[in-house]
Amino acid sequence: MKRPTSCARLQATKSLPTALLAAVLFLLAICLPDALRKVQAEERPNILFFLSDDQRSDLLGCAGHAILKTPHIDALAKKGVRFDNMFVTTSICAASRATLLTGLYERTHRFTFGTPPIDPTYVKESYPAVLRRAGYRTGFVGKFGVSAAGGGPKEMFDFFKPLNRSPYFKKMPDGSERHVSEIAGDHAIAFLQSGDGKQPYCLSVSFNAPHAEDGDKENHYPWPHAVDGLYDDIEVPAPHLSEPAVFDSQPEFLRKSMNRDRWYWRWDTPEKYQKNIRAYYRMISGVDHVIGRVLAKVEELGQTANTVVIFSGDNGYYAGSRGFAGKWSHYEESLRVPLVIYDPRQQDVKLPSAQATATGRVLSPIVLNVDIPPTILALAGVAAPARYEGRSLLPWLEGEAPSDWRTDFFCEHLFNNRSIPKWEGVRDQRYVYARYFEQEPPFEFLHDLQADPQQLQNLVEQKEYAKVLTQLCSRCDELRETYDKARVVRP
């Protein structure tokens, strides 16, 4: 390896006796590589990954929402990059969170509710386990949401503080109650304070909020006290696509699914809607409040300039849209989630002439939850496992636009629950194809997002779309087989 030289140092060595010169050169040869490695290690960024639960992409101030207050996430977007075409490949927390750890599609890792734990091979190759072996201090706070075989959390994390809701408010030693979102912030701050300031870290703060408290049919969205009173004086508009005709157009198996069951719990009257949507918004603002607390501690510790911050969601959420309540199905409200990345080291990135600044960018490539693990590893300068099925977003952060970037993606839902129909499909830049394969016969959807961005028309029976339908059906089969064959363990 060619080492950097200094003209001044070379001039000084000319006057040294030969023996002394030889000794100096020998010491430089031994010590310089270690010194360089130490500098490189110390310059590796810290990484903070914040994840919300049940939050679709438009539910942020920076995404144009007229009511929601998310000032801390908005500030990250203003300084960094927001991806407005970010999707999950499976819209349910268990499978999506497994994807976020392993860098694999559900079809490959095969973890969701009611399945065996994530395979030990995938645990070993999870991004926190890879980072830990590379010298990072790794931490996890909040909703873990998965079961991991082999070493499990011990193999992935130095600091592991799982937190569950049910209930959201936990009794403290002094007899008071504290919201799980705030407790997550407390643990995150404890992790930051316990570091030595030299070893780089990666901390995941995974919120339970704004997921509803399913067991409480009166107060579905318990918010932290820090946001008491917020939105009290606001009349929230009815959810989009909430006209009865939109729901009535759905096939019977979707009209009778869990999405409709829970709609009756939360959104079926104007009074219930106003109460629950305000509470739901407060939970999102409560998450933002905790993010602000954690970032304030990062700044207090003098780490802001070398800490990359990522914010995303584990799946989308209907919140009354289309007459539905949850997620799980193929529509945009279910699959599209927020993604904001702020890398303070990118402020001086030279962008193409069409882009004036590296800050406050909104980018529109198709990006996925499966891309987050390789992105985290790339930010740390660590090679991603060859098995990973996503791609690093680092080129986009650095102002590039890879010419071979994906133009479509596979999506699916394999949870074995008779109230949540299983499906598989493919979404490209114009069309959405979905196949609910357990129906008799299988029921297909085809949407043209260019002509019908609200996905109100099913074009499967339209002759002019027959060729598109055939192509997307074949593409769905191709991608399904690719990810199915990648599994290390066969059922």
Backbone hydrogen bonds, N-H to C=O, Kabsch-Sander energy under -0.5 kcal/mol:
donor,donor_aa,acceptor,acceptor_aa,energy
3,R,1,M,-0.5
10,L,6,S,-2.3
11,Q,7,C,-2.3
12,A,8,A,-2.0
13,T,9,R,-1.8
14,K,10,L,-0.8
14,K,11,Q,-0.7
15,S,12,A,-1.1
16,L,13,T,-1.2
21,L,17,P,-2.9
22,A,18,T,-2.4
23,A,19,A,-1.9
24,V,20,L,-2.5
25,L,21,L,-2.5
26,F,22,A,-2.0
27,L,23,A,-2.4
28,L,24,V,-2.5
29,A,25,L,-2.2
30,I,26,F,-1.7
31,C,27,L,-3.0
32,L,28,L,-2.2
34,D,30,I,-0.6
35,A,31,C,-2.4
36,L,32,L,-2.7
37,R,33,P,-2.4
38,K,34,D,-2.2
39,V,35,A,-2.1
40,Q,36,L,-2.7
41,A,37,R,-2.5
42,E,38,K,-2.4
43,E,39,V,-1.6
44,R,40,Q,-0.6
44,R,41,A,-0.9
46,N,306,N,-2.9
47,I,201,Y,-2.4
48,L,308,V,-3.0
49,F,47,I,-0.5
49,F,203,L,-2.8
50,F,48,L,-0.6
50,F,310,I,-3.3
51,L,205,V,-2.3
52,S,312,S,-2.4
53,D,209,A,-1.9
55,Q,315,N,-1.6
57,S,336,R,-1.2
59,L,56,R,-1.5
60,L,58,D,-1.5
63,A,60,L,-0.6
64,G,61,G,-1.9
65,H,60,L,-2.0
70,T,68,L,-0.6
74,D,70,T,-2.6
75,A,71,P,-1.9
76,L,72,H,-1.6
77,A,73,I,-2.3
78,K,74,D,-2.3
79,K,75,A,-1.6
80,G,76,L,-1.8
81,V,341,I,-2.6
82,R,361,R,-2.7
83,F,339,L,-2.5
84,D,82,R,-0.6
84,D,363,L,-2.3
87,F,367,V,-2.3
88,V,335,L,-2.4
92,I,90,T,-1.5
96,S,92,I,-2.3
97,R,93,C,-2.9
98,A,94,A,-1.7
99,T,95,A,-2.1
100,L,96,S,-2.3
101,L,97,R,-1.2
102,T,98,A,-2.6
103,G,99,T,-2.6
108,T,105,Y,-1.2
109,H,105,Y,-2.8
110,R,106,E,-2.7
112,T,110,R,-0.5
115,T,112,T,-1.6
118,I,147,S,-3.2
122,Y,119,D,-0.7
123,V,119,D,-2.0
124,K,120,P,-2.6
125,E,121,T,-1.3
126,S,123,V,-1.3
127,Y,101,L,-2.0
130,V,126,S,-2.5
131,L,127,Y,-2.6
132,R,128,P,-2.5
133,R,129,A,-2.0
134,A,130,V,-1.2
135,G,132,R,-1.5
136,Y,131,L,-2.5
137,R,200,P,-2.7
138,T,136,Y,-0.6
139,G,202,C,-2.5
140,F,159,F,-2.6
141,V,204,S,-2.5
142,G,161,K,-2.4
143,K,206,S,-3.0
144,F,142,G,-0.7
149,A,118,I,-2.4
152,G,149,A,-1.6
154,K,151,G,-1.1
155,E,152,G,-1.4
156,M,152,G,-1.1
157,F,153,P,-3.1
158,D,138,T,-2.1
159,F,138,T,-1.5
161,K,140,F,-2.8
163,L,142,G,-2.5
170,K,168,Y,-0.6
170,K,178,R,-2.9
172,M,176,S,-3.6
175,G,172,M,-2.5
178,R,170,K,-2.3
180,V,168,Y,-1.7
183,I,179,H,-2.3
184,A,180,V,-2.5
185,G,181,S,-1.7
186,D,182,E,-2.2
187,H,183,I,-2.5
188,A,184,A,-2.4
189,I,185,G,-2.4
190,A,186,D,-2.1
191,F,187,H,-2.4
192,L,188,A,-2.2
193,Q,189,I,-2.4
194,S,190,A,-1.5
195,G,191,F,-0.5
195,G,192,L,-0.9
202,C,137,R,-2.4
203,L,47,I,-2.6
204,S,139,G,-2.2
205,V,49,F,-2.6
205,V,203,L,-0.5
206,S,141,V,-3.2
206,S,204,S,-0.7
207,F,51,L,-2.9
207,F,205,V,-0.7
211,H,208,N,-1.6
213,E,220,H,-3.8
214,D,212,A,-1.3
216,D,213,E,-1.9
217,K,215,G,-0.7
220,H,218,E,-0.7
227,V,224,P,-1.8
228,D,225,H,-1.9
230,L,227,V,-1.8
232,D,229,G,-1.8
234,I,231,Y,-1.6
236,V,234,I,-0.8
242,S,239,P,-1.0
246,V,243,E,-1.7
247,F,243,E,-1.1
248,D,244,P,-2.8
249,S,245,A,-1.2
250,Q,247,F,-2.0
254,L,251,P,-1.2
255,R,251,P,-2.0
256,K,252,E,-1.7
257,S,254,L,-1.3
258,M,419,S,-3.0
260,R,257,S,-1.1
261,D,257,S,-1.8
262,R,258,M,-2.5
263,W,259,N,-0.7
264,Y,260,R,-1.6
265,W,261,D,-0.8
266,R,262,R,-1.6
267,W,263,W,-2.6
268,D,263,W,-0.8
273,Y,269,T,-2.7
274,Q,270,P,-2.4
275,K,271,E,-2.1
276,N,272,K,-2.5
277,I,273,Y,-3.0
278,R,274,Q,-1.6
279,A,275,K,-1.6
280,Y,276,N,-2.6
281,Y,277,I,-2.5
282,R,278,R,-2.2
283,M,279,A,-1.9
284,I,280,Y,-1.7
285,S,281,Y,-2.6
286,G,282,R,-2.4
287,V,283,M,-1.9
288,D,284,I,-2.2
289,H,285,S,-2.3
290,V,286,G,-1.9
291,I,287,V,-2.4
292,G,288,D,-2.2
293,R,289,H,-1.8
294,V,290,V,-2.4
295,L,291,I,-2.6
296,A,292,G,-2.0
297,K,293,R,-1.6
298,V,294,V,-2.0
299,E,295,L,-2.2
300,E,296,A,-2.4
301,L,297,K,-2.1
302,G,299,E,-1.7
303,Q,298,V,-2.5
306,N,303,Q,-1.4
307,T,304,T,-1.4
308,V,46,N,-3.0
308,V,306,N,-0.5
309,V,342,Y,-2.7
310,I,48,L,-2.9
311,F,340,V,-2.7
312,S,50,F,-2.0
313,G,338,P,-0.8
314,D,52,S,-1.9
316,G,334,S,-2.4
317,Y,333,E,-1.8
318,Y,326,G,-2.9
319,A,325,A,-1.2
320,G,324,F,-1.8
321,S,318,Y,-2.0
322,R,240,H,-0.7
322,R,241,L,-0.7
323,G,320,G,-1.8
324,F,321,S,-2.0
325,A,259,N,-0.7
328,W,91,S,-1.3
329,S,327,K,-1.3
334,S,331,Y,-1.4
335,L,331,Y,-1.6
336,R,332,E,-2.7
337,V,86,M,-2.1
340,V,311,F,-2.5
341,I,81,V,-2.7
342,Y,309,V,-3.0
343,D,341,I,-0.5
346,Q,343,D,-2.4
347,Q,344,P,-1.0
349,V,346,Q,-1.8
351,L,349,V,-0.7
355,Q,352,P,-2.5
356,A,354,A,-0.5
361,R,80,G,-1.7
363,L,82,R,-2.3
363,L,361,R,-0.5
367,V,85,N,-2.3
367,V,365,P,-0.8
369,N,87,F,-1.5
371,D,368,L,-1.7
372,I,369,N,-1.3
375,T,371,D,-1.7
376,I,372,I,-2.6
377,L,373,P,-2.2
378,A,374,P,-2.3
379,L,375,T,-2.5
380,A,376,I,-1.5
381,G,378,A,-1.3
382,V,377,L,-2.9
388,Y,385,P,-1.5
389,E,103,G,-3.1
390,G,103,G,-0.5
396,W,393,L,-0.6
397,L,393,L,-1.8
398,E,394,L,-1.9
399,G,396,W,-1.3
400,E,395,P,-2.9
405,W,402,P,-1.4
409,F,427,R,-1.8
411,C,425,G,-2.3
412,E,89,T,-2.5
413,H,423,W,-2.4
417,N,415,F,-1.5
417,N,420,I,-0.5
420,I,417,N,-2.1
423,W,413,H,-1.5
424,E,435,R,-1.8
425,G,411,C,-2.7
426,V,433,Y,-1.9
427,R,409,F,-2.2
428,D,431,Y,-2.8
429,Q,407,T,-0.9
432,V,447,H,-2.0
433,Y,426,V,-2.9
434,A,445,F,-1.9
435,R,424,E,-3.2
436,Y,443,F,-3.2
437,F,435,R,-1.4
438,E,422,K,-0.6
439,Q,436,Y,-1.3
443,F,436,Y,-1.7
445,F,434,A,-2.7
447,H,432,V,-2.4
449,L,430,R,-3.3
449,L,447,H,-0.8
452,D,448,D,-2.8
455,Q,452,D,-2.2
459,L,446,L,-2.9
459,L,457,Q,-0.7
462,Q,459,L,-1.5
463,K,461,E,-0.5
465,Y,462,Q,-1.6
466,A,463,K,-1.8
469,L,465,Y,-2.7
470,T,466,A,-2.3
471,Q,467,K,-2.3
472,L,468,V,-2.7
473,C,469,L,-2.4
474,S,470,T,-2.2
475,R,471,Q,-2.4
476,C,472,L,-2.4
477,D,473,C,-2.0
478,E,474,S,-2.5
479,L,475,R,-2.5
480,R,476,C,-2.5
481,E,477,D,-2.4
482,T,478,E,-1.9
483,Y,479,L,-2.3
484,D,480,R,-2.2
485,K,481,E,-2.4
486,A,482,T,-0.8
487,R,484,D,-1.2
